[in-house]
Amino acid sequence: ACSAFSQKSCEECLKNVSCLWCYTNNTCIDYPVRSILPPSALCSLSNARWGVCWINFEALIIAMAVVAGLILVSITVCCCYCCYCRRRSRSRLDEEEEQLARKREERRLQSLQRKHERKLKHDEIRKKYGLLQDSDNPYSRFENE
């Protein structure tokens, strides 16, 4: 029972985590578990101590709220930043992939053009020396004699 530690010290009272120390009348009372915060009729928040004696309950609540807020804000910022970076990297990858496909197509077209030019040159040389086969009869024999 927490009331056994009344009129002693705050440290002795708070060794039991279910106890609340009130500095207004130096009493150790059971923490009201039905309500999250102890009612002001029981003890004002600025005079109540729970967990540690060196910080009042009001400051403890404010500190925990600030820490929780900072954690939530940092998690939100990290999530937004990661989503933005992913979207940006995805769009950058899509652009690079599109650019590579364009370059690949350009190289293929250039290769086909060079191949066609080589074929024309070879056909001119064959025509010059009479080696060009008749397009009407491609299976005719060469007459070299």
C-alpha positions as CSV (number, residue, x, y, z in Angstrom):
1,A,0.0,0.0,0.0
2,C,1.3,3.4,-1.0
3,S,-0.2,5.2,2.0
4,A,2.3,3.4,4.3
5,F,5.1,5.7,2.7
6,S,3.3,8.9,3.5
7,Q,5.2,11.4,5.6
8,K,8.5,9.7,4.7
9,S,10.4,10.7,1.5
10,C,9.6,10.9,-2.1
11,E,12.4,8.4,-3.1
12,E,11.0,5.7,-0.8
13,C,7.4,6.3,-2.1
14,L,8.4,6.1,-5.8
15,K,10.3,2.9,-5.4
16,N,6.9,1.3,-6.0
17,V,5.9,2.3,-9.6
18,S,2.2,2.2,-8.7
19,C,2.6,5.1,-6.2
20,L,2.3,8.9,-6.7
21,W,4.0,11.4,-4.5
22,C,2.2,14.7,-3.8
23,Y,4.5,17.6,-2.5
24,T,1.6,19.8,-1.3
25,N,0.9,17.5,1.7
26,N,3.8,15.1,1.5
27,T,1.6,12.1,0.9
28,C,2.2,8.9,-1.0
29,I,-1.0,7.8,-2.8
30,D,-2.0,5.0,-5.2
31,Y,-1.7,6.2,-8.8
32,P,-5.3,6.6,-10.2
33,V,-5.1,4.0,-13.0
34,R,-8.7,4.6,-14.1
35,S,-7.7,8.1,-15.4
36,I,-4.6,8.7,-17.4
37,L,-3.7,11.9,-15.5
38,P,-4.3,12.2,-11.8
39,P,-7.2,14.6,-11.1
40,S,-6.3,18.0,-9.7
41,A,-8.5,17.3,-6.6
42,L,-6.1,14.5,-5.7
43,C,-2.9,16.5,-6.4
44,S,-2.0,19.3,-8.8
45,L,0.2,18.2,-11.7
46,S,2.9,20.7,-10.8
47,N,3.2,19.1,-7.3
48,A,2.8,15.5,-8.3
49,R,5.8,13.2,-8.8
50,W,5.8,9.8,-10.5
51,G,8.7,7.7,-11.5
52,V,11.4,10.2,-10.4
53,C,11.4,12.9,-7.7
54,W,13.4,15.6,-9.5
55,I,10.8,16.3,-12.3
56,N,7.1,17.2,-11.7
57,F,4.3,15.3,-13.5
58,E,3.4,18.4,-15.6
59,A,7.0,18.7,-17.0
60,L,7.2,15.0,-17.5
61,I,4.0,15.0,-19.6
62,I,5.3,18.0,-21.6
63,A,8.7,16.4,-22.2
64,M,7.2,13.1,-23.3
65,A,4.8,14.9,-25.7
66,V,7.7,16.9,-27.2
67,V,9.8,13.7,-27.6
68,A,6.9,11.8,-29.2
69,G,6.2,14.8,-31.5
70,L,9.8,15.0,-32.6
71,I,9.8,11.2,-33.3
72,L,6.6,11.5,-35.3
73,V,7.8,14.5,-37.3
74,S,11.2,12.8,-38.0
75,I,9.4,9.6,-39.2
76,T,7.1,11.6,-41.4
77,V,10.0,13.6,-42.9
78,C,12.0,10.4,-43.5
79,C,9.0,8.7,-45.2
80,C,8.4,11.8,-47.4
81,Y,12.0,12.1,-48.3
82,C,12.3,8.4,-49.2
83,C,9.2,8.5,-51.3
84,Y,10.4,11.6,-53.1
85,C,13.9,10.1,-53.7
86,R,12.3,6.8,-55.0
87,R,10.0,8.7,-57.4
88,R,12.9,10.8,-58.6
89,S,15.3,7.9,-59.0
90,R,12.5,5.9,-60.8
91,S,11.9,8.8,-63.2
92,R,15.7,9.2,-63.7
93,L,16.0,5.5,-64.5
94,D,13.1,5.7,-66.9
95,E,14.8,8.6,-68.7
96,E,18.1,6.8,-68.9
97,E,16.4,3.7,-70.2
98,E,14.6,5.7,-72.8
99,Q,17.8,7.4,-73.8
100,L,19.7,4.1,-74.1
101,A,16.9,2.7,-76.3
102,R,17.0,5.7,-78.5
103,K,20.8,5.4,-78.9
104,R,20.5,1.7,-79.5
105,E,18.0,2.4,-82.3
106,E,20.2,5.1,-83.8
107,R,23.2,2.7,-83.8
108,R,21.0,0.0,-85.5
109,L,19.8,2.4,-88.2
110,Q,23.4,3.7,-88.8
111,S,24.6,0.1,-89.1
112,L,21.8,-0.7,-91.6
113,Q,22.8,2.4,-93.6
114,R,26.5,1.4,-93.7
115,K,25.5,-2.1,-94.7
116,H,23.4,-0.8,-97.5
117,E,26.3,1.5,-98.6
118,R,28.7,-1.4,-98.6
119,K,26.3,-3.5,-100.6
120,L,26.0,-0.7,-103.2
121,K,29.8,-0.3,-103.5
122,H,30.3,-4.1,-103.8
123,D,27.6,-4.2,-106.5
124,E,29.3,-1.4,-108.4
125,I,32.6,-3.3,-108.2
126,R,30.9,-6.5,-109.4
127,K,29.2,-4.6,-112.2
128,K,32.5,-3.0,-113.3
129,Y,34.3,-6.4,-113.6
130,G,31.2,-8.2,-114.9
131,L,30.7,-10.3,-111.8
132,L,27.2,-9.0,-111.2
133,Q,24.7,-11.8,-111.6
134,D,21.6,-11.3,-113.8
135,S,18.7,-10.4,-111.5
136,D,16.3,-12.3,-113.8
137,N,18.3,-15.5,-113.7
138,P,20.3,-15.7,-110.5
139,Y,21.4,-19.3,-111.0
140,S,23.3,-18.7,-114.3
141,R,26.8,-19.9,-114.4
142,F,29.8,-17.7,-114.7
143,E,31.6,-17.8,-118.0
144,N,35.2,-17.1,-117.4
145,E,36.6,-18.4,-120.8
